[in-house]
Amino acid sequence: MLPLIQFVERPGIIDLAWGHPDPDLVPVDGIRMAAARALARYGPDALAYGSPAGPGPLIGAIRNRLAETDARTPAGDEVLITGGSSPALDQVATLLADPGDVVLVESPTYHLAIRIFRDHPLRLVPVPADADGLQLDALAEAIHTIRQEGDRPRLLYTVPTHNNPMGLSMASDRRAALAALAASEGIVVVEDDAYRELSYDGPPPPSLWSLSRQPGTVVRLGTFAKSIAPGLRVGFLTADAATVSRFANGGLLDSGGGANHFAGLVVAEYMEAGDYARQISTFQDAYRAQRDAMLAALAASMPPGAAWTQPNGGYFIWVTLPPGIDASRLHPIAEANGTSFVPGSPFFLDGAGAGRSIRLAFSRYPPAKLAEAVARLAAAIR
């Protein structure tokens, strides 16, 4: 039988490599009822080619939600419905950059974004990040070096809120400064905002898009993959009206209509009924408990010399292994011991400097399984 889903269940292994939702939390019944309401309300129009920018009801629902969760509410012409963050990132690379252009990439960063940029292809230049996010001094130095070489950066990719892979967020003072620096240098910041809704210790920080004062400086990518379910393949983009118009009037959406029109209407129904806000609370409560369970297990089980991040949201904890322990050598031992992880090297452009780093996802399993997985990992290290 051909595979149905991306995740591959391996008997005997608690697999912490996958940044996927807990399947027991996915709102199957709520989506089923929202789909029925969408078909009842819109009839054949729910199954037609959609408006290129996306269905109006969903754009309206997103604007209302961002009015509650962000520092600025986008206008109607500042929102575009996408097929999720990955297709949106591919569109950004297609329409806002040319092959060979320089793209600055936060390091470490979401490893599959690197693959998307390389598909085009683009010249990728890393910019280091620390516990407070992208290092702005290093960013300014990288821009200066690139300009001395006779080139200029076109894009900057960052995951500033509850990021993948570290689970950390950019400090507030760096956010405004980054938006100002990008505006002065003529760089478009691509803000991957996938984890905004999954904030466990208070409200999320304002997006870079909301802080930017220069139109065209920030393109924010949002998604419902983490806040409802990834199989919907529905997301959104917020940018200035001219950039949104460029996307909406491009060949992709002119040919096919709006991205995932029917699924977008289902999400709109789900949001308008109040189910979305309730589901976010469900996710927050469950994932907070799962994060806390993993942090407690790390504190109880890990050998001396190990360290890890303390995320306020998202799916991930970034672990630095004890001195002398290499992640790539540990990986098969951990799998033989009944657990798995992603070694740190894929999150860096050249893989260098990540030998002792691993990413653990706490999103897919309940607390007891997470504690068992960490105990198995600690035994593998020992």
C-alpha positions in Angstrom: 0.0 0.0 0.0 1.3 3.5 -0.8 1.9 5.8 2.1 -0.9 8.0 3.4 0.9 10.5 5.6 4.4 11.9 6.1 5.0 10.5 9.6 6.3 6.9 9.6 5.5 5.0 12.8 8.3 2.8 13.8 7.4 0.2 16.5 9.4 0.6 19.7 10.6 4.1 18.9 9.3 7.3 20.6 10.4 9.6 17.7 11.1 13.1 18.8 12.3 14.2 15.4 9.0 15.2 14.0 7.5 18.6 14.5 4.0 17.4 14.1 0.8 17.9 16.2 -0.4 15.3 18.7 -2.9 13.4 16.5 -5.2 13.0 19.6 -5.6 16.8 19.6 -6.4 17.4 16.0 -10.1 18.6 15.7 -11.5 16.1 13.3 -15.1 16.5 14.3 -14.9 20.3 14.3 -13.4 20.4 10.8 -16.0 17.9 9.6 -18.8 20.2 10.8 -17.2 23.3 9.4 -16.9 21.6 6.0 -20.6 20.7 6.1 -21.4 24.4 6.9 -19.2 25.7 4.1 -20.9 23.5 1.6 -24.4 24.4 2.9 -23.6 28.1 2.8 -21.8 28.4 -0.5 -23.0 25.4 -2.5 -21.1 25.0 -5.8 -19.2 28.2 -5.2 -17.3 26.4 -2.4 -15.9 24.1 -5.1 -15.2 26.7 -7.7 -11.9 28.4 -8.7 -11.4 30.9 -5.8 -10.6 34.6 -5.8 -6.8 34.9 -6.4 -6.1 36.6 -3.0 -8.2 34.0 -1.2 -11.8 33.9 0.0 -13.1 37.1 1.6 -14.6 35.3 4.7 -11.2 33.9 5.6 -9.3 37.1 5.1 -11.9 38.8 7.4 -11.5 36.1 10.0 -7.7 36.4 9.9 -7.8 40.2 10.3 -10.1 39.8 13.3 -7.7 37.2 14.9 -4.6 39.3 14.3 -6.4 42.3 15.9 -6.3 40.2 19.1 -2.8 38.5 18.8 -0.6 41.1 17.1 0.3 44.7 17.4 -1.3 45.8 14.1 -4.4 44.7 12.2 -3.8 44.3 8.4 -6.1 46.0 5.9 -8.1 43.7 3.6 -5.7 44.3 0.8 -2.7 43.4 3.0 -3.6 39.7 3.3 -3.2 36.9 0.9 -4.3 33.3 1.5 -1.6 30.7 0.8 -1.3 26.9 0.6 0.7 27.0 3.8 4.1 28.4 4.8 6.2 26.2 2.5 4.3 27.1 -0.8 4.3 30.7 0.3 8.0 30.7 0.9 8.5 29.2 -2.5 6.4 32.0 -4.0 8.5 34.6 -2.2 11.7 33.1 -3.6 10.1 33.0 -7.1 8.6 36.5 -7.2 10.9 38.6 -4.9 14.3 37.1 -5.9 16.2 36.0 -9.0 18.5 33.0 -9.3 21.9 33.9 -7.8 20.5 36.6 -5.5 21.8 36.8 -2.0 19.5 35.6 0.8 20.6 36.1 4.4 19.5 33.2 6.6 19.3 33.1 10.4 21.6 30.4 11.8 20.4 28.0 13.1 17.2 28.0 11.2 14.3 25.9 9.9 16.2 23.3 7.8 13.5 22.8 5.2 13.4 26.5 4.4 17.1 26.1 3.4 16.0 23.4 0.9 13.3 25.6 -0.6 15.7 28.5 -1.2 18.3 26.2 -2.7 15.7 24.9 -5.2 15.7 28.2 -7.0 18.8 28.5 -6.6 19.9 31.4 -4.4 23.1 32.3 -2.7 22.6 31.8 1.0 24.6 33.6 3.7 24.3 32.7 7.4 23.8 35.2 10.1 24.3 33.9 13.7 21.5 34.0 16.3 21.7 33.7 20.1 19.2 33.3 22.9 17.7 36.7 22.0 17.4 36.1 18.3 19.3 37.3 15.2 22.5 39.1 16.1 22.1 42.6 14.6 25.8 43.4 14.7 26.6 40.3 12.8 23.8 41.1 10.3 25.2 44.6 9.7 28.6 43.2 9.2 27.3 40.5 6.7 25.5 43.2 4.7 28.7 45.4 4.6 30.8 42.4 3.4 28.3 41.5 0.7 28.1 45.1 -0.6 31.9 45.3 -0.7 31.8 42.3 -2.9 29.7 44.3 -5.3 26.4 42.5 -4.5 23.5 43.2 -2.2 21.2 41.0 -0.1 17.7 40.7 -1.5 16.0 38.8 1.3 16.4 37.9 5.0 14.8 34.8 6.4 14.0 34.6 10.1 11.7 32.7 12.5 11.6 35.3 15.3 8.8 33.9 17.5 9.1 30.5 19.3 11.5 29.5 16.5 12.4 26.3 14.9 14.8 24.7 15.9 15.6 26.4 19.3 12.1 27.3 20.6 13.2 30.8 21.4 12.0 34.3 20.4 13.7 37.4 19.3 14.1 40.1 22.0 11.7 43.1 21.7 14.4 45.7 21.2 16.0 43.7 18.4 12.6 43.4 16.6 12.2 47.1 16.0 15.9 47.6 15.3 15.8 44.8 12.7 12.8 46.3 10.9 14.5 49.7 10.8 17.8 48.2 9.5 16.1 46.2 6.8 14.2 49.3 5.6 17.4 51.4 5.5 19.2 48.6 3.5 16.4 47.9 1.1 16.1 44.2 2.3 12.8 42.3 2.4 12.5 40.4 5.7 10.7 37.1 5.3 9.2 36.5 8.7 8.1 32.9 9.3 5.4 33.3 11.9 4.3 29.7 12.1 4.2 29.4 15.9 2.5 32.7 17.0 -0.6 31.0 18.3 1.4 28.4 20.3 2.5 30.7 23.1 2.4 29.2 26.6 3.6 31.8 29.1 1.8 34.9 28.0 0.9 36.6 24.8 3.4 36.3 21.8 5.6 39.3 21.0 4.6 41.7 18.2 5.5 40.5 14.7 8.2 42.1 12.7 5.5 42.9 10.1 3.5 44.8 12.7 6.5 46.9 13.8 7.7 47.8 10.3 7.0 51.4 9.3 8.3 51.1 5.7 5.9 49.3 3.3 7.5 46.4 1.5 10.1 45.7 4.2 8.5 42.7 5.8 6.5 39.8 4.4 5.0 37.7 7.2 4.1 34.0 6.6 1.4 32.6 8.8 -0.1 29.1 8.8 -2.9 27.0 10.2 -0.7 23.9 10.1 0.2 24.3 13.8 -3.0 26.0 15.0 -5.5 23.6 13.4 -4.0 20.8 11.3 -1.3 20.6 8.6 -3.4 18.6 6.2 -5.6 21.6 5.5 -2.7 23.2 3.6 -4.0 26.7 4.4 -1.9 29.7 5.5 -1.7 33.4 4.9 0.7 36.1 4.1 0.6 39.7 5.3 2.5 42.4 3.4 1.9 45.8 1.9 -0.9 46.1 -0.6 1.5 46.3 -3.6 3.3 43.1 -2.7 0.0 41.3 -2.0 -1.2 42.4 -5.4 1.9 41.1 -7.1 1.4 37.7 -5.6 -2.4 37.6 -6.3 -1.9 38.7 -9.9 1.0 36.3 -10.6 0.7 33.4 -13.0 0.2 30.7 -10.3 -3.0 32.2 -8.8 -4.2 33.6 -12.1 -4.1 30.1 -13.5 -5.4 28.1 -10.5 -7.5 30.6 -8.6 -7.0 31.1 -4.8 -4.9 28.6 -2.9 -7.0 25.8 -1.5 -10.3 27.7 -1.9 -12.5 25.0 -0.3 -10.2 24.4 2.6 -10.0 28.1 3.1 -13.8 28.4 3.4 -13.8 25.5 5.9 -11.2 27.3 8.0 -13.3 30.5 7.8 -16.4 28.7 9.1 -14.3 27.1 11.9 -13.0 30.4 13.0 -16.3 32.3 12.8 -18.0 29.7 14.9 -15.5 30.3 17.8 -14.1 26.8 17.4 -10.6 28.1 16.4 -10.2 30.1 19.6 -11.2 27.1 21.7 -8.8 24.9 19.8 -6.0 27.2 20.4 -6.6 27.0 24.2 -6.7 23.2 23.9 -3.4 23.2 22.1 -1.8 25.7 24.5 -2.8 23.7 27.6 -1.7 20.4 26.2 1.6 21.5 24.7 2.4 23.5 27.8 2.1 20.3 29.8 4.1 18.4 27.3 6.9 21.0 27.2 7.0 21.0 31.0 7.2 17.2 31.1 10.1 17.2 28.7 11.9 20.0 30.6 11.4 18.1 33.9 12.7 14.9 32.3 15.7 16.6 30.9 16.5 18.1 34.3 16.1 14.7 36.0 17.8 12.4 33.5 20.5 14.2 31.4 24.1 13.7 32.4 26.4 16.5 33.5 27.5 18.9 30.8 24.2 18.9 28.9 22.2 22.1 28.4 18.9 23.0 26.8 16.7 25.9 25.9 13.6 26.9 27.9 11.0 27.7 25.2 8.0 29.9 25.8 6.1 28.4 22.9 6.3 26.4 19.7 7.2 22.7 19.4 10.9 22.4 20.1 13.7 22.2 22.7 17.3 22.6 21.5 19.7 20.4 23.5 23.5 20.8 23.7 25.1 17.4 24.5 27.8 17.0 27.0 31.4 17.5 25.8 32.7 14.6 23.8 29.3 13.5 22.6 28.7 13.9 18.9 25.1 14.0 17.7 25.6 12.1 14.5 27.3 9.2 16.4 24.7 9.3 19.1 21.8 9.0 16.7 21.9 5.3 15.9 22.6 4.5 19.5 19.5 6.5 20.6 17.4 4.7 18.0 18.7 1.3 19.2 17.6 2.5 22.6 14.0 3.4 21.5 14.0 7.1 20.7 15.1 9.5 18.0 15.9 13.2 17.3 17.2 15.5 14.6 20.9 16.2 14.8 21.8 19.9 14.7 23.7 20.0 11.5 20.8 20.3 9.0 19.8 23.6 10.7 23.1 25.3 9.6 23.9 26.1 6.0 27.2 24.2 6.1 26.5 21.9 9.1 29.5 23.3 10.9 29.6 24.0 14.6 26.5 21.8 15.4 28.2 18.5 16.4 26.8 18.6 19.9 23.4 20.0 19.1 20.1 18.1 18.7 16.4 19.2 18.3 13.7 17.5 20.3 10.0 17.9 19.5 7.5 17.7 22.4 4.4 18.2 20.3 3.4 14.7 19.2 3.4 12.7 22.4 1.7 12.9 25.9 3.8 13.7 28.9 4.5 10.1 30.1 5.9 9.1 26.7 8.0 12.2 26.5 9.5 11.4 29.9 10.3 7.9 28.8 11.8 9.1 25.5 14.2 11.5 27.4 15.1 8.7 29.8 16.0 6.5 26.8 18.0 9.4 25.3 20.0 9.9 28.5 20.7 6.2 28.7 22.0 6.3 25.1 24.3 9.2 26.0 25.7 7.4 29.0 
